[in-house]
Amino acid sequence: MTDSATARVTLLVLYSPQLEECRRFYQDLGLDFTAERHGQGPEHHAAVLGDGTVFELYPARPDRRTDALRLGLAVNGARATPPLARGRHLLTDPDGRTVEVHAT
């Protein structure tokens, strides 16, 4: 088992019934997505965050709830579209998830 001081998130997957709208929302916060497909799996979008965490957006499946998450991101506010002033912003993505954005 890993010491909690050394544990870190390496992968975060969000499922969305509004995949392109979500991609644009997170892209507008400065994430750089690449379209991917693994084997026979669904086409999805992946971005690698500054610490190496992989952030993926997948199409929602009917048996999966998609809005039960609160997410926090630190972004360069000048790269956001529209630009974000420094500080904390509470935004809502197209699927209704609260996104706490810390703009630097």
N, C-alpha and C positions, 0 to 999 in steps of 0.2 A: 504494500500500500504506500502511496506517495504522501510525503509530509505536506500538509495543507499550505505551507509557506511556499512550496515549489509547484503546486498545482496551478494550471492555467487553462483557459478555454482554448481549444485548437480548432473547433468546428462549431458553427452555428448555422442551422438550417431553418428557414422560415418557409411555410407552405402557404400559398396564396391562390385564391380563386381569381384574382386580378393581377396576374403575373407581370404583365408589361407595365401596368400602372405602378406596382410596387417597385419594379426595377427603376423606373424613372424617378420615383420618390427618393430612393436611396442613392441613385446616381446623382441627383441634384444636391445631395449632401456631400458629394465628393468621392463616392465609392466608384471604382473603375471595374466594371463587370465584363466578363468574357462568357460567351455562350458555350455550354458544354453538354455532352451526352456520354454516358458511360454504358457501353454495351447496348442492351435493349431498353435501358432506362429512359425516362422522359428527358427531353431537352430542358435545361435549366440555366441559371446565370450564377456565376461565381466571382467573388472579389476576394483578394487577399488584403487583409488589414495591415497596418503598420507593424504590429507585433507578430505577424505571421499567421494569425487566426484566419481561417477560411470562412467566409460568409456566403451562404448559398440561398438562392430563391428557387423553390420548386413549385410546380403547379399543384394546387390542392387536390386531395383525394376526397371523395364524398364521405368517407368514414373518419375524417380527421378535422377536429376543431382548429381554426386558424387564428383566432383573435386573443387567446389566453396567454398573453406574454407582454411584459413591459421590458423595453430594451433601452440601454444607455450607450450612447456613442460619443466619443470625443472627435471633433472634426475641425479642420481649418475653416473657419467661418468665411474667409475671403474666397474660398473655392466653392462654396455652396451657391446654388442658384435658386432664388436670389441670395446674395451674400447675407450672412448672419452676423449680427453684432456679437462681440465677445460676451460670454456669459452662458447662463442656462436657459434653454428653451424647451418647452413641452410641446411636442408636435404629435399629430396622429397620422399614421400611415393609411393608405387606401383601404386596408382591411380592418381598421379600427384599433390597431395596437398603439399604445402610448409609447412614444420614442422621446426619451430625455436626451437632448443634444447639448453637449458642452462645447461651445464654439470658442476657439482660441484665436 
